[in-house]
């Protein structure tokens, strides 16, 4: 897998988590633990994407 393909896959997963987060928040009885978990996973992906994009610039 190329670096660009890997970054694209991570971005796809990040967008999927964003959709999950919107759906969870919209629920009448939103689960705060689930929301926190989704946010944590999104942040980890974003950090990895940023790191990988930074290494391709050098």
C-alpha positions in Angstrom: 0.0 0.0 0.0 1.4 3.4 -0.9 1.6 6.2 1.6 -1.1 8.1 -0.2 -3.4 5.1 -0.2 -2.8 4.6 3.5 -3.6 8.2 4.3 -6.7 8.0 2.1 -7.9 4.9 4.1 -7.2 6.7 7.4 -9.2 9.7 6.2 -12.1 7.4 5.1 -12.1 5.8 8.6 -12.0 9.3 10.2 -15.1 10.3 8.1 -16.9 7.1 9.1 -16.2 7.9 12.8 -17.6 11.5 12.2 -20.8 10.0 10.9 -21.0 7.6 13.9 -20.5 10.6 16.2 -23.2 12.6 14.6 -25.6 9.7 14.8 -24.8 9.0 18.4 -25.2 12.7 19.5 -28.6 12.9 17.7 -30.0 9.9 19.6 -32.4 10.9 22.4 -30.4 8.8 25.0 -26.9 9.4 23.7 -24.2 7.3 25.4 -21.5 9.6 26.8 -19.0 6.8 27.0 -19.5 5.9 23.4 -19.2 9.5 22.3 -16.0 9.9 24.2 -14.7 6.6 22.6 -15.5 7.8 19.1 -13.9 11.2 19.7 -10.8 9.5 21.1 -10.5 7.2 18.0 -11.1 10.2 15.7 -8.3 12.1 17.4 -5.9 9.2 17.1 -6.6 8.9 13.4 -6.3 12.6 12.9 -2.9 12.6 14.7 -1.7 9.7 12.5 -2.9 11.4 9.3 -1.1 14.6 10.3 2.1 12.7 11.1 2.0 10.8 7.9 1.3 13.9 5.8 4.2 15.6 7.6 6.6 12.9 6.8 5.7 13.0 3.1 6.7 16.7 2.9 10.3 16.0 3.9 
